[in-house]
């Protein structure tokens, strides 16, 4: 997503001395897409402006095997837009309303909730995001923005994470039971945050650990996860 410097809609709002809030940007994108007037280099960026209070939520699905045969696991995650930090909210085979309500309570917990102090949460049109699920979030001052259907570019950050975890991990393994899936996701999340370079962050690590400076000719070590599926190369400290 991007914003053309000569975008008429944004230019008019700035000339009036005001700034669109996030929900207005999403609504503008919706109307432009529906009217067929969106051009490749003239897009309304729903993330234009400060991003500290913005997060996105999405499900990803993964197949596995348990005692009853083939099953589908649903993984609910929240991604923080500014720095791409991902929080795994929960994993289940039955994402019913009671489970979703519990996930919502966990997310808005004042001490450990991934949505604590977040102003906006962007979700798609999945029927699992019921009014009962959205109400506690709204009461905690987190505005839930429901995106229009069939516009995955509006959830580009979440879509990119889903592609990454599937191509680099989930699609390359067979999971027997939920415990094996949880272990694989846990290992990948550690790799994703602390060992994997991200082009969107100028090829930096999301959660870089402080290390001692290493010489250019120092020996290169390889840290492996999941039997060598995930590798992290680094030079030995001087």
Residue frames as a rotation matrix with the C-alpha (Angstrom) as fourth column:
UNK 1
0.574 0.819 0.000 0.00
0.819 -0.574 0.000 0.00
0.000 0.000 -1.000 0.00
UNK 2
-0.586 -0.801 -0.124 1.19
0.792 -0.598 0.120 3.48
-0.170 -0.028 0.985 -0.73
UNK 3
0.464 0.701 -0.542 0.13
0.545 -0.708 -0.449 7.06
-0.698 -0.087 -0.711 -1.08
UNK 4
0.068 -0.396 0.916 0.71
0.945 -0.269 -0.187 8.96
0.320 0.878 0.356 -4.29
UNK 5
-0.685 -0.427 -0.591 2.10
0.648 -0.727 -0.225 12.44
-0.334 -0.537 0.775 -3.53
UNK 6
-0.926 0.367 -0.085 -0.56
-0.366 -0.819 0.442 14.04
0.093 0.440 0.893 -5.72
UNK 7
-0.658 0.726 -0.199 -3.47
0.717 0.685 0.130 11.99
0.231 -0.057 -0.971 -4.42
UNK 8
-0.475 0.508 0.719 -6.51
-0.044 -0.829 0.557 14.27
0.879 0.233 0.416 -4.69
UNK 9
0.518 0.780 -0.352 -8.39
0.319 0.205 0.925 12.88
0.794 -0.591 -0.143 -1.71
UNK 10
0.211 -0.520 -0.828 -5.54
0.976 0.061 0.211 13.34
-0.059 -0.852 0.520 0.72
UNK 11
-0.754 -0.537 0.380 -4.63
0.585 -0.811 0.015 16.72
0.300 0.233 0.925 -0.72
UNK 12
-0.094 0.802 0.590 -8.14
0.000 -0.592 0.806 18.02
0.996 0.075 0.056 -0.15
UNK 13
0.697 0.374 -0.612 -8.21
0.563 0.242 0.790 16.83
0.444 -0.895 -0.042 3.44
UNK 14
-0.162 -0.837 -0.522 -4.88
0.975 -0.216 0.044 18.49
-0.150 -0.502 0.852 4.17
UNK 15
-0.694 -0.076 0.715 -5.96
0.358 -0.899 0.252 21.74
0.624 0.432 0.651 2.52
UNK 16
0.357 0.894 0.272 -8.86
0.040 -0.305 0.951 21.85
0.933 -0.328 -0.145 4.95
UNK 17
-0.199 -0.570 0.797 -6.43
-0.771 -0.412 -0.486 21.65
0.605 -0.711 -0.357 7.82
UNK 18
0.467 0.417 0.779 -7.62
-0.822 0.529 0.210 18.27
-0.325 -0.739 0.590 9.06
UNK 19
-0.706 -0.656 -0.268 -6.32
-0.701 0.701 0.131 14.70
0.102 0.281 -0.954 9.04
UNK 20
0.290 0.792 -0.538 -8.40
-0.617 0.584 0.528 11.64
0.732 0.179 0.658 8.34
UNK 21
0.009 -0.262 0.965 -8.57
-0.868 0.477 0.138 9.10
-0.496 -0.839 -0.224 11.11
UNK 22
-0.843 -0.501 0.196 -7.95
-0.360 0.796 0.486 5.44
-0.399 0.339 -0.852 10.38
UNK 23
-0.297 0.800 0.522 -11.58
0.486 0.597 -0.638 4.44
-0.822 0.064 -0.566 9.96
UNK 24
0.557 0.487 -0.673 -12.17
-0.271 -0.659 -0.702 7.24
-0.785 0.573 -0.235 7.46
UNK 25
-0.311 -0.745 -0.590 -9.19
-0.876 -0.016 0.483 6.09
-0.369 0.667 -0.647 5.38
UNK 26
-0.842 0.049 0.537 -10.54
0.115 0.989 0.090 2.54
-0.527 0.137 -0.839 5.28
UNK 27
0.166 0.984 0.057 -13.98
0.396 -0.013 -0.918 3.81
-0.903 0.176 -0.392 4.26
UNK 28
0.355 -0.096 -0.930 -12.45
-0.686 -0.703 -0.189 5.93
-0.635 0.705 -0.315 1.50
UNK 29
-0.735 -0.668 -0.115 -10.51
-0.595 0.554 0.582 2.93
-0.325 0.496 -0.805 0.18
UNK 30
-0.517 0.634 0.576 -13.71
0.400 0.773 -0.492 0.89
-0.757 -0.024 -0.653 0.22
UNK 31
0.494 0.793 -0.357 -15.67
0.070 -0.446 -0.892 3.43
-0.867 0.416 -0.276 -1.83
UNK 32
0.063 -0.547 -0.835 -12.83
-0.878 -0.428 0.214 3.95
-0.475 0.719 -0.507 -4.30
UNK 33
-0.880 -0.400 0.256 -12.43
-0.269 0.864 0.426 0.22
-0.391 0.306 -0.868 -4.87
UNK 34
-0.250 0.875 0.415 -16.18
0.499 0.484 -0.719 -0.25
-0.830 0.027 -0.557 -5.26
UNK 35
0.612 0.496 -0.616 -16.42
-0.185 -0.668 -0.721 2.53
-0.769 0.555 -0.317 -7.80
UNK 36
0.596 -0.434 0.676 -13.52
0.757 0.585 -0.292 1.12
-0.268 0.685 0.677 -9.80
UNK 37
0.933 -0.208 0.293 -11.57
-0.055 -0.889 -0.455 4.39
0.355 0.408 -0.841 -9.65
UNK 38
0.664 -0.734 0.143 -8.48
-0.203 0.008 0.979 3.13
-0.720 -0.679 -0.144 -7.87
UNK 39
0.805 -0.494 -0.328 -5.28
-0.360 0.033 -0.932 3.31
0.472 0.869 -0.151 -9.91
UNK 40
0.536 -0.644 -0.546 -1.99
0.624 0.737 -0.258 1.55
0.569 -0.202 0.797 -9.38
UNK 41
-0.529 -0.845 -0.076 -0.15
0.717 -0.398 -0.572 4.67
0.453 -0.357 0.817 -8.21
UNK 42
-0.584 0.420 0.695 -3.08
-0.448 -0.880 0.155 6.51
0.676 -0.221 0.703 -6.64
UNK 43
-0.073 0.496 -0.865 -4.05
0.514 0.762 0.394 4.54
0.855 -0.416 -0.311 -3.55
UNK 44
0.415 0.252 0.874 -5.43
-0.617 -0.628 0.474 5.77
0.669 -0.736 -0.105 -0.27
UNK 45
-0.467 -0.687 -0.556 -3.11
0.039 0.612 -0.790 4.50
0.883 -0.390 -0.259 2.41
UNK 46
0.622 0.781 -0.061 -5.13
0.065 0.026 0.998 3.46
0.781 -0.624 -0.034 5.42
UNK 47
0.508 -0.513 -0.692 -1.92
0.861 0.309 0.403 3.44
0.007 -0.801 0.599 7.46
UNK 48
-0.103 -0.542 0.834 -0.89
0.461 -0.769 -0.443 7.00
0.881 0.339 0.329 6.66
UNK 49
0.397 0.184 0.899 0.00
-0.583 -0.706 0.402 8.89
0.709 -0.684 -0.173 9.82
UNK 50
-0.389 -0.577 0.718 1.06
-0.920 0.211 -0.329 7.63
0.039 -0.789 -0.613 13.28
UNK 51
0.071 0.353 -0.933 0.91
-0.451 0.846 0.286 3.84
0.890 0.400 0.219 13.54
UNK 52
-0.799 -0.545 0.254 1.72
-0.464 0.289 -0.837 3.22
0.383 -0.787 -0.484 17.20
UNK 53
-0.515 0.661 0.545 -1.89
-0.593 0.184 -0.784 2.42
-0.619 -0.727 0.297 18.12
UNK 54
0.294 0.623 -0.725 -2.71
-0.956 0.190 -0.224 0.21
-0.002 0.759 0.651 15.13
UNK 55
-0.630 -0.460 0.626 -2.93
-0.460 0.870 0.177 -3.56
-0.626 -0.176 -0.760 15.01
UNK 56
-0.109 0.577 -0.809 -4.33
-0.928 0.233 0.292 -6.22
0.357 0.782 0.510 12.72
UNK 57
-0.325 0.095 0.941 -5.96
-0.584 0.763 -0.279 -9.56
-0.744 -0.640 -0.192 13.57
UNK 58
0.091 0.304 -0.948 -6.39
-0.949 0.315 0.010 -12.62
0.301 0.899 0.317 11.39
UNK 59
0.598 0.095 0.796 -6.78
-0.366 0.916 0.165 -16.39
-0.713 -0.390 0.583 11.36
UNK 60
-0.246 -0.530 -0.812 -4.48
-0.947 0.311 0.084 -18.81
0.208 0.789 -0.578 9.63
UNK 61
0.754 0.586 0.298 -5.39
-0.618 0.786 0.020 -22.44
-0.222 -0.200 0.954 9.09
UNK 62
-0.384 -0.891 -0.243 -3.15
-0.911 0.409 -0.061 -25.48
0.154 0.198 -0.968 9.28
UNK 63
0.592 0.602 -0.535 -3.90
-0.556 0.786 0.269 -29.14
0.583 0.138 0.801 8.76
UNK 64
-0.485 -0.741 0.465 -2.82
-0.866 0.332 -0.374 -31.90
0.123 -0.584 -0.802 11.10
UNK 65
-0.065 0.383 -0.922 -3.55
-0.115 0.915 0.388 -35.39
0.991 0.131 -0.016 12.41
UNK 66
-0.409 -0.059 0.911 -4.90
-0.911 -0.025 -0.411 -36.49
0.047 -0.998 -0.044 15.76
UNK 67
-0.815 0.041 0.578 -6.51
-0.176 0.933 -0.315 -39.62
-0.552 -0.358 -0.753 17.17
UNK 68
0.125 0.970 0.208 -9.66
0.109 0.195 -0.975 -39.03
-0.986 0.145 -0.081 15.15
UNK 69
0.316 -0.066 0.947 -7.99
0.925 0.245 -0.291 -38.47
-0.212 0.967 0.138 11.80
UNK 70
-0.524 -0.520 0.675 -7.37
0.720 -0.693 0.025 -35.29
0.455 0.499 0.738 9.82
UNK 71
0.366 0.593 -0.717 -8.14
0.847 -0.531 -0.006 -32.01
-0.384 -0.605 -0.697 11.58
UNK 72
0.112 -0.282 0.953 -7.87
0.552 -0.780 -0.295 -28.31
0.826 0.559 0.069 10.81
UNK 73
-0.103 -0.234 -0.967 -6.24
0.951 -0.307 -0.027 -26.04
-0.291 -0.923 0.254 13.35
UNK 74
0.600 0.324 0.731 -7.16
0.500 -0.866 -0.026 -22.36
0.625 0.381 -0.682 13.54
UNK 75
-0.257 -0.773 -0.580 -4.44
0.965 -0.242 -0.105 -20.01
-0.059 -0.586 0.808 14.72
UNK 76
0.801 0.534 0.269 -5.54
0.528 -0.843 0.104 -16.54
0.282 0.059 -0.958 15.80
UNK 77
-0.199 -0.924 -0.326 -2.80
0.971 -0.231 0.063 -13.92
-0.134 -0.304 0.943 15.79
UNK 78
0.904 0.355 -0.239 -2.44
0.344 -0.935 -0.091 -10.16
-0.256 0.000 -0.967 16.16
UNK 79
-0.015 -0.922 0.386 0.24
0.984 -0.082 -0.158 -8.19
0.177 0.377 0.909 14.34
UNK 80
0.412 0.042 -0.910 1.42
0.442 -0.883 0.159 -4.77
-0.797 -0.468 -0.382 15.49
UNK 81
0.885 0.107 0.453 1.69
0.466 -0.195 -0.863 -2.65
-0.004 0.975 -0.223 12.38
UNK 82
0.831 -0.548 -0.098 4.61
-0.553 -0.832 -0.033 -0.30
-0.063 0.082 -0.995 13.19
UNK 83
-0.115 -0.980 0.161 7.23
-0.967 0.148 0.210 -2.96
-0.229 -0.131 -0.964 13.95
UNK 84
0.072 0.224 -0.972 5.60
-0.684 0.720 0.116 -6.22
0.726 0.657 0.205 12.71
UNK 85
-0.858 -0.287 0.427 5.62
-0.513 0.526 -0.678 -7.84
-0.030 -0.801 -0.598 16.16
UNK 86
-0.160 0.791 -0.591 3.25
-0.446 0.476 0.758 -10.82
0.880 0.385 0.277 16.10
UNK 87
-0.637 0.086 0.766 1.33
-0.732 0.246 -0.636 -12.19
-0.243 -0.965 -0.094 19.09
UNK 88
-0.674 0.430 -0.600 -0.21
-0.011 0.807 0.591 -15.66
0.738 0.405 -0.539 18.86
UNK 89
-0.329 0.635 0.699 -3.54
-0.898 -0.440 -0.023 -15.31
0.293 -0.635 0.715 20.64
UNK 90
-0.026 0.360 0.932 -4.65
-0.630 0.718 -0.295 -18.92
-0.776 -0.596 0.208 20.53
UNK 91
-0.739 -0.175 -0.650 -4.87
-0.617 0.563 0.550 -22.24
0.270 0.808 -0.524 18.68
UNK 92
-0.307 0.705 0.640 -7.97
-0.458 0.480 -0.748 -24.40
-0.834 -0.522 0.175 18.46
UNK 93
-0.957 0.118 0.266 -9.88
0.283 0.590 0.756 -26.80
-0.068 0.799 -0.598 16.25
UNK 94
-0.042 0.996 0.084 -13.21
0.956 0.016 0.293 -25.21
0.290 0.093 -0.952 17.17
UNK 95
-0.940 -0.341 0.032 -13.18
0.323 -0.915 -0.242 -21.41
0.112 -0.218 0.970 17.05
UNK 96
-0.043 0.999 0.005 -16.71
0.865 0.035 0.501 -21.06
0.500 0.026 -0.866 18.44
UNK 97
0.401 0.285 0.871 -18.14
0.057 -0.956 0.287 -17.98
0.914 -0.066 -0.400 20.09
UNK 98
0.998 -0.026 -0.065 -17.11
0.064 -0.010 0.998 -18.88
-0.027 -1.000 -0.009 23.65
UNK 99
0.271 -0.960 0.066 -13.51
0.911 0.278 0.304 -19.41
-0.311 -0.022 0.950 22.53
UNK 100
-0.105 -0.274 0.956 -13.51
0.687 -0.715 -0.130 -16.12
0.719 0.643 0.263 20.62
UNK 101
0.756 0.430 0.494 -14.90
-0.044 -0.719 0.693 -14.24
0.653 -0.546 -0.525 23.63
UNK 102
0.829 -0.514 -0.219 -12.12
0.389 0.251 0.886 -15.65
-0.401 -0.820 0.408 25.81
UNK 103
-0.052 -0.863 0.502 -9.51
0.998 -0.064 -0.007 -14.67
0.038 0.501 0.865 23.24
UNK 104
0.229 0.217 0.949 -10.97
0.350 -0.928 0.128 -11.16
0.908 0.303 -0.288 23.21
UNK 105
0.988 0.134 0.073 -10.70
-0.026 -0.321 0.947 -10.91
0.150 -0.937 -0.314 27.01
UNK 106
0.465 -0.883 -0.060 -7.09
0.751 0.359 0.554 -12.07
-0.468 -0.303 0.831 26.85
UNK 107
-0.053 -0.522 0.851 -6.21
0.911 -0.375 -0.173 -9.53
0.410 0.766 0.496 24.17
UNK 108
0.272 0.220 0.937 -7.50
0.027 -0.975 0.222 -6.53
0.962 -0.035 -0.271 26.12
UNK 109
0.644 -0.124 -0.755 -5.96
0.754 0.270 0.599 -7.55
0.130 -0.955 0.268 29.44
UNK 110
0.973 -0.178 0.148 -4.36
-0.189 -0.980 0.063 -4.44
0.134 -0.089 -0.987 30.91
UNK 111
0.456 -0.847 0.273 -1.14
-0.479 0.025 0.878 -6.20
-0.750 -0.531 -0.394 31.91
UNK 112
-0.471 -0.712 0.521 -0.43
-0.033 0.604 0.796 -8.75
-0.882 0.357 -0.308 29.18
UNK 113
0.470 0.763 0.444 -2.99
0.438 0.234 -0.868 -8.12
-0.766 0.602 -0.224 26.43
UNK 114
-0.446 -0.669 0.594 -1.66
0.834 -0.069 0.548 -7.57
-0.326 0.740 0.589 22.92
UNK 115
-0.070 0.507 0.859 -4.33
0.702 -0.587 0.404 -4.91
0.709 0.631 -0.315 22.35
UNK 116
0.381 0.158 -0.911 -3.79
0.854 -0.438 0.281 -3.01
-0.354 -0.885 -0.302 25.57
UNK 117
-0.006 -0.285 -0.959 -3.56
0.115 -0.952 0.282 0.74
-0.993 -0.108 0.038 24.78
UNK 118
-0.853 -0.242 0.463 -4.17
0.464 0.056 0.884 0.09
-0.240 0.969 0.065 21.06
UNK 119
-0.558 0.638 -0.531 -6.57
-0.459 -0.770 -0.442 2.54
-0.691 -0.003 0.723 19.39
UNK 120
0.257 0.629 -0.734 -7.51
-0.962 0.091 -0.259 0.48
-0.097 0.772 0.628 16.34
UNK 121
-0.438 -0.309 0.844 -7.85
-0.150 0.951 0.270 -3.18
-0.886 -0.008 -0.463 15.41
UNK 122
-0.185 0.310 -0.932 -8.25
-0.978 -0.148 0.145 -4.07
-0.093 0.939 0.331 11.74
UNK 123
-0.459 0.124 0.880 -10.14
-0.070 0.982 -0.175 -7.30
-0.886 -0.142 -0.442 11.01
UNK 124
-0.958 0.180 -0.223 -11.61
-0.212 0.082 0.974 -8.84
0.194 0.980 -0.040 7.89
UNK 125
-0.203 0.978 0.039 -15.21
-0.930 -0.205 0.306 -9.94
0.307 0.026 0.951 7.34
UNK 126
-0.760 -0.096 -0.643 -14.79
0.030 0.983 -0.183 -13.36
0.649 -0.158 -0.744 8.96
UNK 127
0.219 0.970 0.105 -18.05
-0.195 -0.062 0.979 -14.29
0.956 -0.235 0.175 10.69
UNK 128
0.086 -0.246 -0.965 -16.10
0.843 0.534 -0.061 -15.27
0.530 -0.809 0.253 13.80
UNK 129
-0.924 -0.376 -0.063 -15.68
0.358 -0.799 -0.483 -11.57
0.132 -0.469 0.873 14.65
UNK 130
-0.076 0.997 -0.027 -19.22
0.862 0.079 0.501 -11.30
0.502 0.014 -0.865 16.01
UNK 131
0.224 0.240 0.945 -20.74
-0.152 -0.949 0.277 -8.20
0.963 -0.206 -0.176 17.62
UNK 132
0.990 0.133 -0.048 -20.31
0.016 0.226 0.974 -9.95
0.140 -0.965 0.222 20.98
UNK 133
0.332 -0.941 -0.065 -16.59
0.942 0.327 0.071 -10.28
-0.046 -0.084 0.995 20.26
UNK 134
-0.243 -0.467 0.850 -16.21
0.628 -0.744 -0.229 -6.67
0.739 0.478 0.475 19.14
UNK 135
0.659 0.627 0.415 -18.15
0.132 -0.640 0.757 -5.05
0.741 -0.444 -0.504 22.00
UNK 136
0.794 -0.392 -0.464 -15.58
0.519 0.041 0.854 -5.67
-0.315 -0.919 0.236 24.81
UNK 137
-0.235 -0.911 0.340 -12.85
0.970 -0.195 0.147 -4.32
-0.067 0.364 0.929 22.55
UNK 138
-0.061 0.298 0.953 -14.86
0.419 -0.859 0.295 -1.20
0.906 0.417 -0.073 21.89
UNK 139
0.899 0.433 -0.058 -15.52
0.203 -0.298 0.933 -0.81
0.387 -0.851 -0.356 25.62
UNK 140
0.457 -0.819 -0.346 -11.74
0.704 0.096 0.704 -0.94
-0.543 -0.565 0.621 26.19
UNK 141
0.578 -0.113 -0.808 -11.35
-0.291 -0.954 -0.074 1.99
-0.763 0.278 -0.584 23.73
UNK 142
-0.697 -0.691 0.192 -10.05
-0.059 0.322 0.945 -0.14
-0.714 0.648 -0.265 20.87
UNK 143
0.189 0.790 -0.584 -12.01
-0.733 -0.283 -0.619 0.65
-0.654 0.545 0.525 17.73
UNK 144
-0.288 -0.195 0.938 -12.58
0.314 0.906 0.285 -2.42
-0.905 0.377 -0.200 15.57
UNK 145
-0.108 0.166 -0.980 -12.39
-0.820 -0.573 -0.007 -1.59
-0.562 0.803 0.198 11.86
UNK 146
0.158 0.258 0.953 -14.04
0.260 0.920 -0.292 -4.20
-0.953 0.294 0.078 9.64
UNK 147
-0.691 -0.530 -0.492 -12.57
-0.338 -0.365 0.867 -4.21
-0.639 0.765 0.073 6.17
UNK 148
0.312 0.780 -0.543 -14.62
-0.889 0.038 -0.456 -4.61
-0.335 0.625 0.705 3.01
UNK 149
0.575 -0.053 0.817 -14.64
0.056 0.998 0.025 -8.09
-0.816 0.031 0.577 1.44
UNK 150
0.644 -0.318 0.695 -12.14
0.746 0.463 -0.479 -9.22
-0.169 0.827 0.536 -1.19
UNK 151
0.769 -0.496 0.404 -9.53
-0.246 -0.812 -0.529 -6.54
0.590 0.308 -0.746 -0.53
UNK 152
0.751 -0.488 -0.444 -6.53
0.657 0.617 0.433 -8.45
0.063 -0.617 0.785 0.90
UNK 153
-0.098 -0.832 0.545 -4.23
0.580 -0.493 -0.648 -5.51
0.808 0.253 0.531 0.15
UNK 154
0.326 0.277 0.904 -5.78
-0.469 -0.783 0.409 -3.75
0.821 -0.557 -0.125 3.16
UNK 155
0.890 -0.115 0.442 -4.39
-0.364 0.406 0.838 -6.49
-0.276 -0.907 0.319 5.42
UNK 156
0.651 -0.655 -0.384 -1.02
-0.332 0.209 -0.920 -6.70
0.683 0.726 -0.082 3.69
UNK 157
-0.229 -0.783 0.579 1.00
-0.917 -0.027 -0.399 -7.00
0.328 -0.622 -0.711 6.91
UNK 158
0.097 0.350 0.932 -1.05
-0.690 0.698 -0.191 -9.94
-0.717 -0.624 0.309 8.18
UNK 159
0.953 0.281 -0.116 -1.14
-0.267 0.595 -0.758 -11.59
-0.144 0.754 0.641 4.76
UNK 160
0.337 -0.905 -0.260 2.64
-0.612 -0.001 -0.791 -11.36
0.715 0.426 -0.554 4.49
UNK 161
-0.341 -0.432 0.835 3.10
-0.926 0.309 -0.218 -13.01
-0.164 -0.847 -0.506 7.86
UNK 162
0.535 0.611 0.583 0.75
-0.463 0.790 -0.402 -15.85
-0.706 -0.055 0.706 6.90
UNK 163
0.886 -0.253 -0.388 2.74
-0.298 0.332 -0.895 -16.44
0.355 0.909 0.219 3.73
UNK 164
-0.022 -0.984 0.178 6.04
-0.824 -0.083 -0.561 -16.40
0.567 -0.159 -0.808 5.62
UNK 165
-0.266 -0.104 0.958 5.09
-0.846 0.501 -0.181 -18.84
-0.461 -0.859 -0.222 8.37
UNK 166
0.742 0.575 0.343 3.44
-0.332 0.761 -0.558 -21.24
-0.582 0.301 0.756 5.92
UNK 167
0.825 -0.440 -0.356 6.24
-0.295 0.203 -0.934 -21.28
0.483 0.875 0.038 3.35
UNK 168
-0.088 -0.973 0.214 9.08
-0.709 -0.090 -0.700 -21.39
0.700 -0.213 -0.681 5.86
UNK 169
-0.778 -0.217 0.590 7.55
-0.618 0.439 -0.652 -23.72
-0.118 -0.872 -0.476 8.44
UNK 170
-0.144 0.814 0.562 3.97
-0.601 0.379 -0.703 -25.02
-0.786 -0.439 0.435 8.49
UNK 171
0.693 0.462 -0.553 3.74
-0.710 0.308 -0.633 -26.24
-0.122 0.832 0.542 4.88
UNK 172
-0.008 -0.812 -0.583 6.91
-0.699 0.421 -0.578 -28.26
0.715 0.403 -0.572 5.35
UNK 173
-0.897 -0.288 0.336 5.78
-0.441 0.527 -0.726 -30.29
0.032 -0.799 -0.600 8.36
UNK 174
-0.102 0.860 -0.499 3.13
-0.015 0.501 0.866 -32.82
0.995 0.096 -0.038 9.33
UNK 175
-0.596 -0.077 0.799 1.66
-0.726 -0.374 -0.577 -32.19
0.343 -0.924 0.167 12.77
UNK 176
-0.250 0.468 -0.848 0.46
0.347 0.860 0.373 -35.01
0.904 -0.201 -0.378 14.99
UNK 177
0.208 0.417 -0.885 -1.56
0.977 -0.043 0.209 -33.40
0.050 -0.908 -0.417 17.71
UNK 178
0.870 0.237 0.432 -1.83
0.249 -0.968 0.029 -29.78
0.425 0.083 -0.901 18.77
UNK 179
0.745 -0.633 -0.212 1.29
0.122 -0.183 0.976 -29.97
-0.656 -0.752 -0.059 20.94
UNK 180
-0.097 -0.818 0.567 3.55
0.848 0.230 0.477 -30.48
-0.520 0.527 0.672 17.91
UNK 181
0.278 0.269 0.922 1.93
0.771 -0.635 -0.047 -27.53
0.572 0.724 -0.384 16.14
UNK 182
0.994 0.109 -0.001 2.38
0.084 -0.762 0.642 -25.31
0.069 -0.638 -0.767 19.20
UNK 183
0.391 -0.919 -0.061 6.05
0.403 0.111 0.908 -26.25
-0.828 -0.379 0.414 19.44
UNK 184
-0.165 -0.448 0.879 6.66
0.984 -0.015 0.177 -25.52
-0.066 0.894 0.444 15.76
UNK 185
0.551 0.434 0.713 4.90
0.510 -0.851 0.124 -22.16
0.660 0.296 -0.690 15.95
UNK 186
0.940 -0.232 -0.250 6.77
0.126 -0.445 0.887 -21.29
-0.317 -0.865 -0.389 19.14
UNK 187
0.038 -0.979 0.200 10.12
0.665 0.174 0.726 -22.02
-0.746 0.105 0.658 17.51
UNK 188
-0.089 -0.045 0.995 9.18
0.941 -0.331 0.069 -20.08
0.326 0.943 0.072 14.40
UNK 189
0.846 0.465 0.261 8.03
0.360 -0.859 0.364 -17.06
0.393 -0.214 -0.894 16.41
UNK 190
0.609 -0.721 -0.330 11.39
0.238 -0.231 0.944 -16.91
-0.757 -0.653 0.031 18.20
UNK 191
-0.316 -0.716 0.622 13.13
0.825 0.116 0.553 -17.12
-0.468 0.688 0.555 14.83
UNK 192
0.231 0.518 0.824 10.76
0.865 -0.497 0.070 -14.57
0.446 0.696 -0.563 13.28
UNK 193
0.968 0.247 0.036 11.30
0.198 -0.847 0.493 -11.95
0.152 -0.470 -0.869 15.98
UNK 194
0.717 -0.697 -0.021 14.95
-0.299 -0.335 0.894 -12.39
-0.630 -0.635 -0.448 16.94
UNK 195
-0.155 -0.850 0.504 16.73
0.155 0.483 0.862 -14.15
-0.976 0.212 0.057 14.06
UNK 196
0.015 0.262 0.965 15.00
0.964 0.251 -0.083 -13.31
-0.264 0.932 -0.249 10.78
UNK 197
-0.835 -0.334 -0.438 15.82
0.203 -0.926 0.319 -10.16
-0.512 0.177 0.841 8.82
UNK 198
0.160 0.974 0.162 12.82
0.767 -0.019 -0.642 -8.20
-0.622 0.226 -0.750 7.51
UNK 199
-0.517 -0.361 0.776 12.92
0.826 -0.448 0.342 -6.17
0.224 0.818 0.530 4.31
UNK 200
0.388 0.772 0.503 10.15
0.544 -0.633 0.551 -3.91
0.744 0.060 -0.666 5.57
UNK 201
0.959 -0.145 -0.243 12.40
0.154 -0.454 0.878 -2.94
-0.238 -0.879 -0.413 8.49
UNK 202
0.616 -0.754 -0.227 15.49
-0.757 -0.487 -0.436 -2.27
0.218 0.440 -0.871 6.36
UNK 203
0.355 -0.424 -0.833 16.67
-0.058 0.880 -0.472 -5.87
0.933 0.216 0.288 6.81
UNK 204
-0.543 -0.465 0.699 16.87
-0.709 -0.193 -0.679 -5.43
0.450 -0.864 -0.224 10.58
UNK 205
-0.706 0.313 -0.635 15.73
0.502 0.854 -0.137 -7.85
0.499 -0.416 -0.760 13.27
UNK 206
0.273 0.885 0.378 12.46
0.146 -0.426 0.893 -7.08
0.951 -0.188 -0.245 15.02
UNK 207
0.967 0.008 0.255 13.81
-0.251 -0.142 0.957 -7.81
0.044 -0.990 -0.135 18.49
UNK 208
0.354 -0.916 -0.188 17.55
-0.055 0.180 -0.982 -7.56
0.934 0.358 0.013 18.16
UNK 209
0.890 -0.128 -0.438 19.49
0.456 0.292 0.841 -8.86
0.020 -0.948 0.319 21.14
UNK 210
0.733 -0.679 0.047 22.49
-0.681 -0.731 0.041 -6.83
0.007 -0.062 -0.998 22.37
UNK 211
0.855 -0.514 0.067 25.71
0.516 0.856 -0.020 -8.60
-0.047 0.052 0.998 21.41
UNK 212
0.264 -0.866 -0.424 29.41
0.063 -0.423 0.904 -7.88
-0.962 -0.266 -0.057 21.56
UNK 213
0.574 -0.127 -0.809 31.05
-0.768 -0.427 -0.478 -6.58
-0.285 0.895 -0.343 18.42
UNK 214
0.577 -0.365 0.731 32.56
0.329 0.923 0.200 -9.24
-0.747 0.125 0.653 16.17
UNK 215
-0.350 -0.781 -0.517 35.50
-0.383 -0.385 0.840 -9.02
-0.855 0.492 -0.164 13.79
UNK 216
0.352 0.487 -0.799 34.86
-0.908 -0.028 -0.417 -9.43
-0.226 0.873 0.433 10.08
UNK 217
-0.200 -0.510 -0.837 37.10
-0.668 0.695 -0.264 -12.48
0.716 0.507 -0.480 10.05
UNK 218
-0.486 0.083 0.870 35.50
-0.791 0.383 -0.478 -14.10
-0.372 -0.920 -0.120 13.10
UNK 219
-0.993 0.106 0.051 34.16
0.116 0.944 0.310 -17.63
-0.015 0.314 -0.949 12.82
UNK 220
-0.446 0.893 -0.057 30.55
-0.797 -0.367 0.479 -17.88
0.407 0.259 0.876 11.61
UNK 221
-0.908 0.235 0.347 28.15
-0.060 0.747 -0.662 -19.89
-0.415 -0.622 -0.664 13.77
UNK 222
-0.571 0.783 -0.247 24.82
-0.338 0.051 0.940 -21.39
0.748 0.620 0.235 12.72
UNK 223
-0.788 0.439 0.433 21.90
-0.400 0.170 -0.901 -21.62
-0.469 -0.882 0.041 15.13
UNK 224
-0.804 0.460 -0.377 19.36
-0.134 0.478 0.868 -24.19
0.580 0.748 -0.322 14.00
UNK 225
-0.524 0.732 0.435 15.72
-0.637 0.002 -0.771 -24.70
-0.565 -0.681 0.466 14.90
UNK 226
0.540 0.829 0.143 13.27
-0.588 0.494 -0.641 -27.48
-0.602 0.262 0.754 14.02
UNK 227
0.471 -0.400 0.786 16.02
0.387 0.895 0.224 -29.81
-0.793 0.198 0.576 12.88
UNK 228
-0.607 -0.793 0.045 17.71
0.432 -0.282 0.857 -27.30
-0.667 0.539 0.514 10.59
UNK 229
0.112 0.727 0.677 14.55
0.993 -0.104 -0.052 -26.00
0.033 0.678 -0.734 8.90
UNK 230
0.947 0.148 0.284 15.23
0.128 -0.988 0.089 -22.54
0.294 -0.048 -0.955 10.36
UNK 231
0.191 -0.962 -0.195 18.81
0.974 0.210 -0.086 -21.30
0.124 -0.174 0.977 10.41
UNK 232
0.999 0.015 0.048 20.40
0.006 -0.984 0.177 -18.17
0.049 -0.176 -0.983 11.82
UNK 233
0.325 -0.943 0.066 24.01
0.848 0.260 -0.462 -17.31
0.419 0.206 0.884 10.96
UNK 234
0.967 -0.068 0.246 26.09
-0.161 -0.911 0.381 -14.96
0.198 -0.408 -0.891 13.07
UNK 235
0.151 -0.987 -0.057 29.72
-0.052 0.050 -0.997 -14.22
0.987 0.154 -0.044 13.74
UNK 236
0.319 -0.132 -0.939 31.30
0.881 0.406 0.242 -15.15
0.349 -0.904 0.245 17.05
UNK 237
0.991 0.051 0.123 31.83
-0.002 -0.917 0.399 -12.23
0.133 -0.395 -0.909 19.41
UNK 238
0.269 -0.956 0.113 35.36
-0.209 -0.173 -0.963 -10.89
0.940 0.235 -0.246 19.66
